[in-house]
Amino acid sequence: MSPPAHPRFKRVRQVLRQTVQRYQPTLRQPLSDQTQQSQKTAVQAGVDALSALETRLAQPVLRIAVFGLVSRGKSAVINALMGEAILPTGPLHGVTRWPRSVYWQPPIEAVHDVDELPQIELIDTPGLDEVAGEARGAMAQEVAQQADLILFVVAGDITRTEYEALVTLQAARKPLLLVFNKTDLYPDTDQQAIYEALTQLWRSSASRTPNAALAVDDVVMVAAAPAPLQVRVEWPDGNVTHEWEKLPAQIDRLKQALLTIARQDGTALIALNALREADSLETDMARRAIALHHEEAEALIWKYAKYKALAVALNPIAVFDLAGGFITDLVMIRALAKLYGLPITQHEARQLWQAIAKSSGTLLLSEIGTGLLMGTGKGAAAVWSMFDSAGGFSALLSVMAAQAGASGYGTYAVGKAAQIYLEQGCTWGPNGVKAVMQDLLSQIDSESTVSRLRRELEAQLLASSAK
């Protein structure tokens, strides 16, 4: 049964639809050049992917990917959660040869209200030490990027290969639970010992990457398929035999951990993962849209830079120089956005100009100061030229040229900065992908299991916004 539509999903779907609509003008433009046509085809592929992502959110699914080396019991863990042997298991390597998934419907006594949970998909993956290094990394990254939550299954001493696999998965920036399986065979192992083992592997690796233990949000101890116990059986006729009794799976801790995450943060994780995928798609699409109009954009920026330089040079009043230059920058920003099919309102153009002024304050502050100083000097030179035509006119031309150069360069800098912003797809607008992602992150409880994810993504967004 699908859960009722959540406000988070409604908002994310709206953002995705708006993003798709934003690129329709680009797709309608006729292009003759083969290179441009290739870029346009890539934009179309991105639009299709965004549309598919929006459709997928109509019936959201929490995807949980299970990783680990061979013989660690990945499939057994999934079977134990399912309550039946759906996936094949065995002592030989290679039982699982490709990623495959099953849908987990927790028992009603564990959930109480099934409608409070999103649908849950468990993804089984091949043993990471069976796949060649490069292919292993590619497969792990692809599955990890699609997943909303990662389980990494270990058993016994953690190996160097397992640590390296954790480092690879760490780059996906997803909530990660380390599942220590076969506790019946390793009864002395506890959570602290596992964290210490990971830290020791990090120190011995001399790696500059962060300690993979920092990526582990929780360690859960389980015995998905405990070793059979030999029991003594006394029969009524006095005979005594020994039989092997199959023990029940000890999976309740993992089940409870997953249900808690699904109940508290499931919708946020699904929405965030969709937004991250959309952000990646939109960044690529915007870059290609920029490439389609690179020459036109360069010509447009230079045109406005020359207009502003000429207007400032000919205007004798300093305050009007600054006001006219500011308006020229705003008009240029909106013209660039229109060229790329990325609409910006007058208010948004003003906010963008202010953001550019703040990030490159020295340059534009210098232009403003130069404008006021030279604008005043230009007025004085004009007055001087009335009394000393030769000297005054020469001074006036010098001031006009200097001021025009400073103003024109300032507009060119604003244009290039605006171009970079537009290349990022205007994703920082009030209804942009990054803005909605930041809002969703703020709603995650700082005490929840996925609080590490919140901190990492907020830092990533902050770094992105500072560029």
N, C-alpha and C positions, 0 to 999 in steps of 0.2 A: 504494500500500500504506500503510495506517495504521501509525504507530509504536506500539510497545507502550505500555501505560498507564504514565504517569509518576507518581511519588508526589505531585508538585506538583498534578497534575490531580485525583488522587483526593481530596486534601485540600480543594481549592477546590470540587469538586463536593459534598463533604460539607457544607461551609459553606453553599453555596447551598441544599441540601436543608433544612438546619436553619432557614435564614431563611424559606423557604417555609412550613415547618411552624409557625413562630412566628406567622404571620398567619392561620392557619386559624381560631382562635377569633373573630377580628374578622370574618371572612367569614361565619361561622355565625350571627352576631347578627342578629335580626330588627330592621329599621328601617322606620319609617313616614314620616319626614320626607324630602321630596324632596332637600333639600340633603345630608342624611346619606347617602341612597341614591347620590347622585352621587359622594360621597367613597368609598363602599364599592366602587362600580364601578371607580374609579381604582385602589384597592388590589388588586382582582382583576386588573386589567390588569398591574400590577407583578408580581404573583405569577406570572402567565402568562409574562411576559418573563424572570423569573428561572428558571422551569422550562425555557424554551427555551434559555437560556444554559447551564444545567446539561447539557442534552441535547447541545448543540453541542460541549461539552468532551469528550464521549465519543469524538469523532473530531476532535481539535484541528487547526486550520489556522493557519499564520503568514500574516497578511494584510499585504501590502506595497503601499501606495498610491503611485502615480506621479503627481506634479503638475508643472505648468509652464505657460508661455505657449504660444500657438500657434507652430508651426514650429520648436520647439526639439528635436523628435525624441523625444517621450515614447513613442509607439507603436513607433518604430524601436528604441528601447532595449529594450522588451519583446520585440520580434521577435528582436533579437540574442541576448537571453538564452535565448529559446525555441529558437533555431537554425533557425527558419523564419518566413516572413511570414504569421503568423496574423492580425494586425491590419492593416487598411488604412492606408496612409500616402500622403502626397501634398503638393505645394507649396501647395495651397489651404487657406484657413482652414476650420475646422469639420469636418474629417474624423472626429474623435471628438466626438459630440454628447451622449453620456451616459456615466456610469461603466459600465465592463464589465470582466470579469475572465477570466483564464485561469489554469490550474494549471500550475506549472512543475515539471518533473521533471528535475533536473540530470543530466548524463551520468554514468554510473557511474564513469568514470575520474576525475571531479572530486570525487566523494563517497567512493568506495571502499566505503562501507557505507551504503546508502540508508536502512536502518532507524534510523540515528543522527540523522536529520533529521525534523522535523515536515513535514506536507504544506505546500506553499508556494503561495499565491495571489497573483498579480500583478494589481492593479486599475488600469486605464487610466482617466484622467479627462479631461473637456473642457479646452481651453485656458482658463486662468483669466481672460484678458483678453477672452474672447468672451462671458462671462456677465456680466449686469448686476451692479453692485457689491454690492447687498444679497443678491441670489440667489447670487452667487459666494461670498460669505462663508458663507452658510448651507450651500451644497453642500460647500464645502471642509471646514467644521467637521464636518458629518455623516460624510463619508467618512473624515476624519482620525481622528475618535473611534472609528470601527469598526476602523481599521487598527492593526496592532501596530508597524509600521515605515513611515517615509515617505521616498520618494525625490523630490527636487526637481530637475528637469532644467533647465539653463540652457545657453546657447550664445552666445559673444561677450560683449560688455559687459553687465553686469547692470543692468537698468533700474529706475526707481523703482517701477513696477508690480510687478516681481518681488520687490523688497525688501518692499513692503507685503504681498504674498502670503505671504512668509516669516514676517512678523510675525503674520499671521493663523494660520498653521500652528503657530507657536511656542506659542500658547495651548493647543494640544492636549497638550503635554508628552509627546511621543513621540520615540523616537530618529529622527534625521533625517540622511540622507546627501545632500549636494549633488553631483549628477552633472553634470560639465561635459562636454557632448557636442560633437561636431564639432571635436575637437582637430586634425584634419587641416587645417582651415581657420584655426585659431588656434594655431599651434605654439608661440608665445612665452608663452602663458598658463600659469601654474603655480598651485599651491594657495595660496601666500602672497599672490599678486596677487589672488586671489578674496576671501580674508579681508580684505585691505586695502580692496577695493572695497566690500564690505559695511559695513565700519566707516565709510568715507567717506560712504556713503549715510545711515547712522545719524546721523552728526554734522550733515549738512546738513538732515536732516528736523526737527531740534530736538524730536524725540519723547521723551517721558518713559519709553517702553517700553524694556526692555533691548535692547542691540545684538543684532540677529537673528543675527549671526555666532556669538554664544554658543550658539545653538540648533543650530548645525551640528556634528554629531559627527565628520564626516569629509568630505573632498572627494575625489571619484574622477573621474579623467580617462578619457574614452572617446571612441570614434568609432563610433557604432552603425551608420551607413550611410555609409562614406567615399565622397567624390566619386570617380567613375570616373576611371581614369588612361588617358590616350591613349598607345597604344603603336604603334611602327612595325613592320609585318609585311612581311618579304621573302619572296616566293613563288618556287618553283623556276623559273618561267619568267622571272624577273627583275623582275616587277612589284612595286611597293612600295605598300602601302596603310597607312592609319592607322585603328585601331579603338580603341573604348573598352573597357577591361578593368575589370570589377567587382572591387573589393578586398574582402577579408574584414573583417568587423567586428572592431574592437579593443575587446573587451568583457571580457577576462579579469580585469582589476583589479576591476571591479564584481562580476563573478561570484564571485570569491574573497572579496570583502568581505561579500557577502550570505551565502555559505555559512559563513563564519566566525561571523557573528552568529547564523545559524540553528543552528549546531552548539553554540556556547557559551551563548547566551542565548535561544534560540528558545522553549523551554518556559517560561522565566521571563517573557518578554514576553507570551506568550499568556495565562498565568495572571494576570499583573498587569492586563492590559487587561480580562479578565473580572471581576476583583475591583473595578476602578474603575467599570465599568459597573454591577456589582451594588451598589456603595456609593451611586452616584447614584440607582438605583432604590429602594434601601432607605430612603434619607434622605427621598425623596418619599413613600413608602408610610407610613413612621413618622409623618411630619407629618400626613398625612391621617387616620391612626388616632388621633392626638392630637386632631384637629379633631372627630372623631366623638364624643369623650367630653369635650370641653372643659369644659362646665358641670359634669359629674359630677366631673371632676378638681378644679376650683376648690372645689366643695363639700367634697370629701374632704380637700383640704389645709387648708381652714379648720376642718373638724371636728377634725382631729388637732391643729391649732394651739390650738384652744380646750380640747381635752382636756388637752394638756400644760400650758397656762397654769393651768387649774383644779387639776390634780394638783400642780403645783409650788407654787401658792399655798397649798394646804391642808397640804402636807407640811412639818413643822418641821425636818427633818434635811437639811443642805446636801448631803451626799454622796449621799443617796437622791434628791434633786432631780436631780442630774446623771445618775445611773444610769438613773432612770426616764425622764428626758427623752431620753437616748440611745436607749433601747429604743423609745420612742414614735416617734422619727425613723425607726428601722429598720422598724418595722411599717408606717409610712406609706409608705415607699419601696416595700415589697413590695406594699402595697395598690394603689399607683399602677401598678406594673408589671402586676399582675393585671388591672386595669381595662383597660389597653391591649393585653392579650394578649401581653406581653413578659415572660416569666418570669424572675425573679431569685432566686437562692438567698440564704440568710441571709448566707453568706460574701461574695457579690457585693454585697449591700446594705451590708454593713459597709465593704467596700472603696470603694464609691461615696460613703458618708458621709465617709470619710477623705479622698477626693479633693476633695469639696466643702469640707470643713474646711480643706484645704490651699490651695485656690484662693480661698476667701473667709475666710482665717484671721482677719482683723481682726474681722469680724462675730461669728463663732462663739467666738473667743477672748474677745471682750468679753462674750458671753453666759455663758461658763463662769466668767469672773472675777466677773461680776455675780451669777451664781448662788451662788458660794461666799461672796461678801461679804454679799449680801442674805440668803442662807440662814442664815448665822451671825447676822446682825442680826435676822432673823425669830425665831430661837430666843431671842435676848436679849429681844426685845420681848414674846415670849410669857411669859417669866419675869417681866418687868417688870409685865405686865398682872395677874399674880397679886397683886402688892403695890399697884399703882396702877391700878385697873381702868379709869378713864376715859382717862388719858394713855397707859397701856400699850396699851390696846386700839386707840386711835387710831393709835399708832405701828405696831402690828402690821398694821393694815389698809393703811397707807401702804406698808410694806415688801412686803406680799403683792401689792398692786396693781402696784408697780414691777417686782417679780420676775416676776410673771405676764405682764406686757406684754413684757419682754425675752425670756422663754422662748417665748412664743407667736410673736413676730416671728421668732425664730431658726428655729423649726420651719417657719414659712411660707417663709422664705428657702431652707431645705433642700428643701422640697417643690417650689418653683419651679425650683431648680437640677436636681433629679432629673427634673423634667418635661422640661427641655431635653435632658438626657442621653438620656432615653427617646425623645424626638423624633428623636434621631440613630440610633435603632434598636439601642441597646446594642452598637454596632459595635466597641467597645473591649474587649469581653470576651475571655477567653482563646481562644475559637473564633470571634470576631467577624471581620467582613470586614476592618476596618482592622488588626487584630492579625495576621491571616494575611498581609496585604499587607506590613506592616512586616517580618515574618519572611522573606518572599520577597526583599524588597529587600536584606536583610542578606546574602543568598546570592550577590548579583551581584558579580563580581570588580571591584574598584575600578580595575583597569587595562583593563577591557573597553571596547568602543566605546560601550556604553550606560551608562557610569558617570555621565554628566551626568544622565540620566533618574533614576538612583538618588538623586543629590543633591537634585534638584528635588522628587521625590515624598516623600523623607524630610522635607524642609523643609515641604512641604504638610501631611503627616501631623502633624508636630510642632505646626504652627500650629493644626490642627484639634483636637488633643488639649488645647491650652491654652485653648480657648474655654470 
